[in-house]
Amino acid sequence: MGIEFERLSAVNGKALSEQELHTYYSADKNVKDYYKPLTRGEIGCYLSHRKAWQTIVDRNLPYALILEDDFILQTDLKLVTQFLDKQDTFDYIKLSNYQNRERKVKSVKSIAGGSVVTFSKIPAGTCAQIVSFEGAKKLLNSSNKFSRPVDVDLQYWWERGIKVIGLLPFPFAPNPNVESDISQVQSRDKVEKRRIRRIFQQIAFKFKNHCYK
């Protein structure tokens, strides 16, 4: 498309020392906040996004489009550029979702060629998003000790102090034919799950997600 971009090297969770692994990831908080320990791949993924947020803050960028390396461009970016030309303040704009996993939207504002929406529950995945300078600061400050995967943490938006919106139709999607680096480092399915805790966490999430809306 002729758009200038910069590739940031991701954090390889497999290569982290034990000290590096636990600099930001809290195993103690994980027991309370999530139903299974994070894999090295999930920790590396979170740290990679923190690296991108830190780049926004360090360079004093008004915002940045952050793409993981498995994205598919589904349409042009006219909707995105039109929105950014008219929008002064925002924290986090979601630009993708897993195919065949639609989420209910809570509010809709029509704009030329699409819609600005908020979600009843924020879609999982971090394939494509725009993060503002203020949004990046909030995300960094609220993840000095994280305990969940980055996309799950974003679903707890009230803990992060951010507002998440989406632009529909989503211009990006994850490539279903590309195997995730997270799974290659360590299979999520082989991690022991705390099933009873998961049930209680799901109930608490639904209650808080509804109340804070």
C-alpha positions in Angstrom: 0.0 0.0 0.0 3.0 2.3 0.1 2.6 3.1 3.8 5.7 3.7 5.8 6.1 1.3 8.8 8.6 0.2 11.4 9.0 -3.4 12.5 9.7 -3.8 16.3 11.4 -7.0 17.3 9.1 -9.0 19.5 10.1 -10.3 23.0 10.9 -14.1 22.8 9.4 -15.5 25.9 11.3 -18.7 25.6 14.6 -16.8 25.8 13.7 -14.9 29.0 15.7 -15.6 32.2 13.7 -16.3 35.3 14.4 -12.8 36.5 13.3 -11.2 33.3 10.2 -13.5 33.2 9.0 -12.2 36.5 10.0 -8.5 36.2 6.5 -7.7 35.0 4.6 -11.0 35.3 3.3 -11.8 38.7 2.7 -15.5 39.4 1.0 -14.6 42.7 -1.5 -12.2 41.1 -2.1 -14.8 38.4 -3.4 -17.3 40.9 -6.0 -14.7 42.0 -6.8 -13.1 38.7 -6.7 -15.9 36.1 -7.6 -19.6 35.8 -4.2 -20.8 34.6 -0.6 -19.8 34.7 0.7 -17.8 31.7 3.0 -19.6 29.3 6.3 -18.1 28.3 4.8 -17.3 24.9 1.9 -15.3 26.5 4.3 -13.4 28.7 6.5 -12.6 25.7 3.4 -11.4 23.8 2.4 -9.1 26.6 5.9 -7.7 26.9 6.0 -7.2 23.1 2.9 -5.0 23.3 4.4 -3.1 26.3 7.4 -2.5 24.1 5.1 -0.9 21.4 3.3 1.2 24.0 6.6 2.3 25.5 7.7 3.3 22.0 4.6 5.5 21.6 5.4 7.3 24.9 9.2 7.6 24.4 8.7 9.2 21.0 5.7 11.3 22.1 3.6 10.0 19.2 -0.1 11.1 19.2 -1.0 7.5 18.3 0.3 4.4 16.5 -1.2 1.6 14.5 0.1 -1.6 16.1 -0.1 -4.8 14.0 1.0 -8.3 15.0 2.8 -10.1 12.2 0.0 -12.5 11.3 -2.5 -9.9 10.1 -4.6 -9.9 6.9 -5.8 -6.6 5.4 -9.4 -7.0 4.6 -10.2 -3.6 3.2 -8.5 -0.2 2.6 -7.8 2.1 5.5 -10.1 5.0 4.5 -12.5 4.4 7.4 -9.5 4.6 9.8 -8.0 7.7 8.3 -11.4 9.5 8.2 -12.0 8.7 11.8 -8.6 9.9 12.9 -8.9 13.1 11.0 -12.0 14.0 13.0 -11.3 12.4 16.4 -9.3 14.4 19.0 -9.1 12.1 21.9 -9.3 8.3 22.4 -7.4 5.5 24.2 -7.6 2.3 22.2 -9.3 1.4 18.9 -9.8 -2.2 18.1 -9.4 -3.0 14.3 -9.7 -6.8 14.2 -11.5 -9.8 15.5 -11.2 -13.5 15.0 -13.3 -14.6 12.0 -16.7 -16.1 12.9 -16.5 -14.7 16.4 -18.8 -11.8 16.4 -19.4 -9.7 19.6 -22.5 -7.8 20.5 -22.0 -4.0 20.3 -23.4 -1.7 23.0 -23.5 1.6 21.1 -23.1 2.5 17.5 -22.3 5.8 15.8 -22.4 5.9 12.1 -19.6 7.5 10.1 -18.8 7.6 6.4 -18.3 4.0 5.3 -18.8 2.3 8.7 -19.5 2.6 12.4 -17.8 3.5 15.6 -18.9 1.0 18.3 -18.4 0.0 21.9 -18.6 -3.7 22.8 -20.7 -5.6 25.3 -17.6 -7.6 25.8 -14.3 -6.6 24.0 -13.3 -9.2 21.4 -10.2 -11.3 22.2 -7.0 -11.0 20.2 -4.5 -8.2 19.6 -3.9 -8.5 15.9 -4.6 -4.9 15.0 -5.3 -1.8 17.1 -4.6 1.9 17.3 -3.3 3.1 20.7 -3.0 6.8 21.6 -0.3 8.5 23.6 -2.6 8.8 26.6 -3.9 5.2 26.1 -0.3 3.9 26.0 0.6 5.7 29.3 -2.5 4.2 31.0 -1.7 0.7 29.7 1.9 0.9 30.8 1.0 2.2 34.3 -1.6 -0.5 34.8 0.6 -3.4 33.7 3.7 -3.0 35.8 2.7 -6.4 37.3 0.4 -8.3 34.9 -1.3 -11.6 35.5 -3.4 -12.3 32.5 -2.8 -12.5 28.7 -2.7 -9.1 27.1 -6.0 -9.5 25.2 -7.8 -10.7 28.3 -6.4 -7.8 30.4 -7.8 -5.4 27.8 -11.3 -7.0 28.4 -10.9 -5.7 32.0 -10.8 -2.2 30.6 -12.0 -0.6 33.9 -8.8 -1.9 35.6 -6.7 -0.4 32.9 -8.5 2.9 33.1 -9.1 3.0 29.3 -12.0 3.2 27.0 -12.0 0.7 24.1 -13.9 1.4 20.9 -14.0 -0.4 17.5 -14.3 0.5 13.9 -16.6 -1.6 11.8 -16.2 -3.2 9.4 -12.9 -4.4 10.9 -10.1 -3.6 8.3 -7.9 -6.4 9.6 -8.2 -10.0 10.7 -5.7 -12.6 12.0 -4.5 -15.0 9.4 -6.0 -18.4 10.2 -3.2 -20.2 8.3 -0.4 -18.9 10.4 0.5 -20.8 13.6 0.8 -18.5 16.6 4.3 -18.0 18.0 2.7 -18.3 21.4 1.7 -21.9 20.8 5.1 -22.7 19.3 6.8 -21.7 22.5 4.5 -23.7 24.8 1.1 -25.2 24.1 -1.7 -23.4 26.1 -3.7 -26.6 26.2 -1.0 -28.3 28.3 -1.1 -25.8 31.0 -3.0 -26.9 34.1 -6.3 -25.1 34.6 -8.0 -24.0 37.8 -11.6 -24.8 36.6 -13.5 -23.8 39.7 -11.7 -20.5 39.9 -12.5 -19.9 36.2 -16.2 -20.2 36.9 -16.0 -17.6 39.7 -13.9 -15.3 37.6 -16.3 -15.5 34.7 -19.2 -14.6 37.0 -17.3 -11.7 38.6 -16.2 -10.5 35.1 -19.8 -10.4 33.8 -21.0 -8.5 36.8 -18.3 -5.9 36.7 -18.3 -5.6 32.9 -22.0 -4.8 33.1 -21.8 -2.4 36.1 -18.9 -0.4 34.7 -20.6 0.0 31.3 
